Every structure is written in C-alpha cells, then in structure tokens.
Amino acid sequence: MGFLHPIPEVLSLFDTDYMKFTKDCSGFPFYLNKGNPMNEKKSTILIVDDEIQIRKMLNIFLDASNFKIEESDNGKQAIRMAGSVKPDLILLDLGLPDMDGKEVIGQIRQWSQVPIIVLSVRAVDEEVVAALNVGADDYIVKPFNADILIARIHANLRKAMVKEAGQPELRNGEIRMDLIRHEVFLEGEKIQLTPKEYELLRFFMINRGRMLTHKQILNEVWGPAHADDTQYLRVYVGQVRDKLEKDSANPQLIITEPGVGYRMEVIQEKIQTAA
C-alpha cells in the first residue's frame, strides 16, 4: 500500500527540494518543465498504484517530461492494460489491493519484456531481490528524488530500445522476424506464434549458429524458476519446429544437441534470379 496523505504531504514521497515546485492557477503543485512544453508526448508510462494522491503526483512529474500516462489502481487491470495499452514502461507499487505486485510482474513476464520499475516503501533486501528475480528491471524505494526517477525511466527505456529496436529485424534464411511489430514471416507468409513461442524463436535467431544449453534457454525465455524444466522446453521447441520446418520429424533448422541443448543453423537466404 502507498501513503495515505493529501497531495501537499505526498510531496514527502519525492525527496525533492520544494523550490522546484510552484502553483498553477488551479492551486495544484506543478513540477517545472525544463524541456520544450510544445514537444509531442513520447513514451507511454503505465502507473500502477492504488493511492490516487501518488498517481496524481507521478502524473505531474511525468507529464512535465512529456511522457504519455496511463493509470491503474489494481493488479488485474494492470495486467490487462499491459496487453491492451502496450506501455513502453510500467511504474509498479507492490502493495496492491487485489494481488501482490510481484505476482503482477510474474504474469506480465510470461509474454512481455516491457521495462518494469518497482516503486515501493518496502526497503528490505529480501523484497528487492524477490522483485528483481521475478522480472522487475529496477527497484526504487519511497521516498525518492524525482530527478532520479526520471533518469531511471530514461535509462530503462534506452536499454529496451537497444535490445529491441537496435536490431529491428532478424533474418535467417526464409525466416524474418520484425521485432518492432512482433511479427514472424516464413517465405514471405506471416505465421502465428504464441508469445512464448515468439520469445523462444527470438532467442534462437539472436544466437543462430551457437550451441545453447537447456539451462541457458530456460533461464532466458522462462526465467530461473524453470531452469530445470527440460521437458517443458522440448514441447515448445517441437511446436516451433511444426510451424517452421518442412519436416518437423527431421529438423534442419533447430538441431538437437543430445544431452546438451539446441542449435539454430545459419541458413543462407535464397537469391532470386531473373527468369
């Protein structure tokens, strides 16, 4: 749970000099925007906190930095919005009324790698470690400095962009992955993959030509909790083969390394010649 304070007192959540605040004509605090107020809104931030005062204050800081803002006051709605709104980053409180924030992270991580920054009053190491292990990208303890929060947001957005948009398209033979639209094409035809199949194929494509152990793949795609679920991995590899291989019983693309793991072969793309 967050703090139960009126807005003026909620400022104490942000370890920030009061001289950075002024009053607008409505009487609400307004964080001075150092940027161009005419700039278009950029990345979308989903705020997940059951305390309306905290959401309002976060809105002030984020709006002043030209972020587009979406809000949720409970975990189940946040999970739905992560899929429907597709935010670029999530700010998440752990103490939600319907479920623990760590459970929210775990469910979102089943199908999305959206950056998640935890904002919580829980300062004990065990809580921080648990949140990071389940999939949080960063953890900030309340109270915090607003400038540091904005800097952490920018840092996590940059990291996500390098990971995804830095290599917007992956190719291997007749397979093409559009990492921006999350689409996969085989010989020019779009194929349907589940979110987990997509993440598995993406990991193979990035590491094509390399032998990958079962544990490496499971850690990357499913997380440390599933590091020993090799049978689980076999099922998903089989499903991906069914969708990509000409003969899944005799795979030529994703090769089994007996007792070790798998390797995606590097396939040369066919060169089209004029008739």
N, C-alpha and C positions, 0 to 999 in steps of 0.2 A: 504494500500500500504506500501511497505517497504521503505528503504532508497535508494536513487539514488546516490551511491558513487562508485568509483573504489575500487578494493579489499583492498588496503592498508588502506583506510579510513573506510572501513566496519569493520575493527578491533574494531572501537569505539563502535560498536553494542554489543561487548562482553566485559564486564567490567573486563578485564584480563590484567595482567602485561605483557608488551611487552617482558620481559625477558624470557617468556615461549615460544617465537617464535624463529625460526631460518629460514634459507633459504635452500631449497634443490637445486639441480643442475639446476632446471628449473626456479628458481627465485621466486617461489610462497611460501608464508608462510606455515610452517608446524608445527603443534602442537605436541610437544614431547610426544611420547607414553611411558608411564611408564610400560606398560604390555609387554608381550612377542609378538614381531611382527610376530612370526610364528604361533600364535594361529589362529584357524579357525574362520571365521566370525560367529557371533552368531545371535542375534535377528535382524529382518528386521525392519528398520525405514523408513516410508514414509514422506518425506519432502514436504510440500505444501506451496509454496511461489512464487510469480510472479517475484521476483528480483533474477536474476541469480547470482549476487555477493553474496547475502546472502546464496543461496543454495550451492555455492562453499565453502564458509567459514564453513557452517554447515557440509559439506562433510568432511572437514579436521578434525574437532573435532571428528565426529562420526566414521570415518574410523580409526583414531588413537586408538579408544576404541573398535575396532574390530566389529563394527556393519555393517551389510549389508544395503545398502542405495538404496532407490528408490525415484524418484522425480516427482513432478507435478507442473505446473505453473498456474493451474486454478482449480476452484471448481468442475466442472462437470467431468473432467478427474480424479480428486482425488477420487470422489465417486465411479467411475468405478474401479479404481485401488484398493480401499479398499476391493472390492469384488473379483477382479481377482488375485491381488498380495497377499492379505490377510496378511498385515503387522502386526507385533507384537505391534507396537505403531506408532502414527501419530503425527508429529510436524506441526502445522497448523497456518498460518497467517490469520488474519481476513479480511484484505483488498485485496481481490482477484479481478481480472478484470471482471469476469462474474457473481459473486454472493458473498454475504457476507459469511464469514467463519462460522458464527453461523448457517446459513442455511445448510452448508455442514455437520456440526455436527448433526443437526436435522435429516437429511436424512440418515446418516450413522447409527444413533442410532435406526432407525426403524428396523434394522436387525442385528446389530453388537454391541458388547460391547468392541471393541478394545480400549485400552487406548488412549486418545487424549490430548495432551498438546498444549495449545494455546501459540504462541509467537507473541506478538503484541506491537506496540507503543501506543495503546490505554490504558491509565493508569487510566481512571476514573472508580470509583467504579461500576457505572451502567453497563459498558461494561463487567467488570469482572463477576459481578453477573449474567448478562444475558447469558454469555457463559457457566458458570458453571451450571446454571439452565437448559439449553438446552441439556447438556450432557457432557461437557468438564470435564476431570478428574483433570486438573491442569491449571494454568494460570501464565505465566512468562512475565513480561514487559521488552521490549527492552529499553535501553541496559541491558545486563545481564552478569553474570560471567559464563564462560564456564564450570568451575568445578561444579557449582551449577546446570547448565543444565544437565550435565551428571549424577549427583547424583539424580536429579528429575526423569530422564529417568529410572535409575535403580530401584528407589523406586516404580514407577508406574508399571514397568514390574514385580517386585516381588509381588505386590498386585494382579495383574492379574493372575499370576501363582498360587497363593494361592487360589484364587477364582475358577479357572478352574481346573488346573492340580493337586491341592492339594487333590481333591477328583475326580479322573479321570473317575470314573464310578458310576452311581447311579442305584440302583435296587429297585423295589417294585413289588413283585410277579413275574409275567412273563414279566414285562417291564424292559428293560435295556437301559440306556442312556450312550453313550460314549461321554464324554464331550470334549475329545481331537479331535475326528473326527466329532463331531456334528451329530451323528447318533443315531437313536432310533430303538429298536428291540422289537417286541411283540411275545412271544413264539418262539424266535429264528429267526423270519422273520423280515427283515428290513421294516419299514413303512416310508412313505414320509410325512413330516410335513413342512409347510411354516415356514420361520424364526420366525414369531410372535407366531405361534403355538408351536414351539420348546421352545421359551423363557417362554411361559406360562406353558408348561408341566414341564420344568426345575424348575420353582419356586414352583410348586405343589410338585414335587419329593423331593426337598430340605426340604420342610416344611410338608412332609407327616405326617398325624396324627394330625395336628394342624388346628384349625379353622382360616381361613383367611378372613378378611373383603373385601368387594368390593374395598374400597379405597386403602387398602394395596396392593392388586394385581395390580390394575390400576397404582398406583404410581411406583411399581417395574418394571412392564413389559412395560407400555406405557409412563410413566413419569407424573409429576404433572399436566401438561396441560390437561390430560384426566382423572383426579381423580374422576370425577363425571359421566363418560360415562358408566354407568352400563349396558345399552342395548348393547353397543359395546362388553363388556365383555361376556355377555350371548351368543352372536353369536359365539365368539371364543371358549368358553367352550363347546358349542354344537358341533363345528367342531372337537375338540379334542376327545370328547366322541364318535363321529361317528367313529373315527379311532381306539379307544382303547377298548370301551365297547362292550361286546357281544350283549347287548340290550341297545342302547343309550336312549331309551324312559324310561328304568327302570335302571338307572345307579347304579352300585355297587362300582365303583372306585372313581369318583369325585362326591361327595354328595353336594346337595344344602342345605345351612343353611338359611331357609326363612327369608328374610329381613335383613340378615347379610352378607352372603358371601358364601364360599365354603370350603370343607374339602376333602383332598385326604385320603382315608382309607389306613391303613397299611395292605398290603396283604402278607401273608406268601408264600414263593416260594414252589412250589410242589417238593417233594423229589422223585427222580427217584429210583425205586426199581428194582432189578434184577428179571427177569422172572423165 
